[in-house]
Amino acid sequence: MVETLSADEKIALIKEQLQEVLKPEIIEDVVKKQDRPLVVYWGTATTGRPHCGYFVPIIKIAHFLKAGCKVKILLADIHGFLDNLKAPIELVQFRAEYYKFVITALLKSVNVPIERLEFILGSSYQLSAKYTMDLFRLSSVVTEHDSKKAGAEVVKQIENATLSGLIYPLMQALDEEHLGVDAQFGGVDQRKIFTLAAEQLPKVNYKERAHLMNPMVPGLAGGKMSSSDPDSKIDVLETADGVRKKLKKAHAAPKEVEGNGIISFVEYVLLPVSALKSGGQGKFSVERKEEEPLIYTDIATLKKDYEADILMPQMLKPAVTNAIIKLLQPIQEEYLRTQEWIDIDKKAYPSPEVKKKEKKVKDRGSRFPGAAKVVEAKPDGHVEGKTKDQVNLATGAEEAMKNLDVPTNGTAKSC
């Protein structure tokens, strides 16, 4: 397919569905004047489990590959550690391996050839002497204010921030040079980091790159889709029952299109995936009782019907539910037949240890009502029990008087 596309068609496919492109002239120069594949990278910090929201960048990566681009996927293990310790350093590499399995399965599930796709582990080059020196050089020209501002929408912000959050944006900028790319791709929430890279890399004698930005897709609960909010997203290994439960309680107010995560999922995942699989126009179908199904080939018509209450939430939710279950099926089947993936899953996301609370035995003494007798006095004066040695003075009167230091001649010992 790549050979049949003109330069203009390749550029159009590269830009399709993006919210913003910075320095588009760089893309045009590479594709038209240099007549070579655009080299683009997408980085993902290997922290929480990948969810269905990952289909959004995956679809764009599919577009890049179809347009003849060479795509590098950065499994940013060190970034995951730097972002307020979202991923423990002991687990980030296991999680990087897990992410590689997931991303590969996602691409294969939408029939995307991955011959021009390359996975790169961040720590494989970010610990080198050259990279470290470049980080020092960049830190000498970037202010604390600018670095903090750049990471404001990406790095978790806390009141008493650690320095790792300031290093994160600098490393993301340097990755463009060390990965040897023409462009970086990410969500529009990355815009400030992209701007930092464009402004600061030339100060250390590295060239400026183009930046391609996806829109941010709302989560199921409204707001940003996040790995840390289980109600906002669906794990790629979510069971069918789990998908049904989450979609049932997903936020979808009647007639409201803005901030509707379910409609956004149709727009940015289901319709594009259908187009990739069919090789033509995407299609999304909504079943209706005793009527013909509603079939949508564009999102504008779907939104119009939703605002007019022709397409109601109780109709949309089941249709999206079934589509997601079907979408995840080949990924989950591949997981089940790939023992290496199953094994790395256990290492990357180990089950939390549940410590059994030790039952503390209360010692309430021997005087409370109903207490078991520790010692018992017998009629002949001796005692029995496990603590008898502590209370038993002797077996006879004479021995007892000796133990008590009582004189046997009747004369009391002076104190």
C-alpha angles and dihedrals in degrees: 000000000000092000091056095053121094121224091258092050091051091051091047090052091048090054097040114129093356117139096211142001122200117205097002089174089074090059092048092049093053097043100038109025101028091034094210136119115283110242110219133171134204120194128202125185108231100232125113125018114289112253137195090279086075088074087074097065090033090060090051090049086052089054091049092051093047088051090057097256123149107233127203118193113204113209094204102204096158091047089055090055094045094052096089091299093293087158122033112239089239091061106036096088092048088050091049089057090048091051091051091056092047097046092047091050092048092053093046091049090062093046097252119157109231102194092114093045121105128188117210126186112222095222090055090078107005091078094055123115092243094051091047092051090048089051089054091049093049092046088057092062102035118079124224088243094054094046093049091047091049093055096041095108097035110035116064108256120221131173097249098035123199122231090248089077090058093049092052097073092044091054092048089054093048091049088072091063098039093048091049097229137156095213143014122220127204146121122303087252085073093061096107092051090048090051090049090053092049092050101039108036093070088056089067092042098262123129127251119253135208118255126213119198132198119206116253111256116216119242125243091262093048122261124054120348105240138179089220093057108066093191093056097058146032119231115232088238094047114138120244090250090051091053091050093050094048095046091047092061096034117126110260114146114195115263092003115120101166113091091004104145094192094056090044089054090054090048100046102028119015100044095042092045090051089051092050092049095046096039088228139053120350121241134198121187129201117195120221131194113254091348138087114273120260108245120196126193096171133038096228092067092046092051091047091053091047093052089048090050091239087118106045129193092248088058098040098049098058091045093052091042092056092044092053093047089051091045093053097043099087091045093052092045090054090049092054094051095045108079092182090058092048091050094049090047090062091049096044096047107022117188111259113255112248108212115211112232110240113235108238114218110222116221104212095169127240100285102071116104113274095015116152112254111254093188130014128201115226125212093255091057102256123115134224132200141087093287096041092117090064094056105025109100100182146316094254142028096252093052091046092053090052091051090050091046092238114158113240093211091071093253111123118227112247117242 
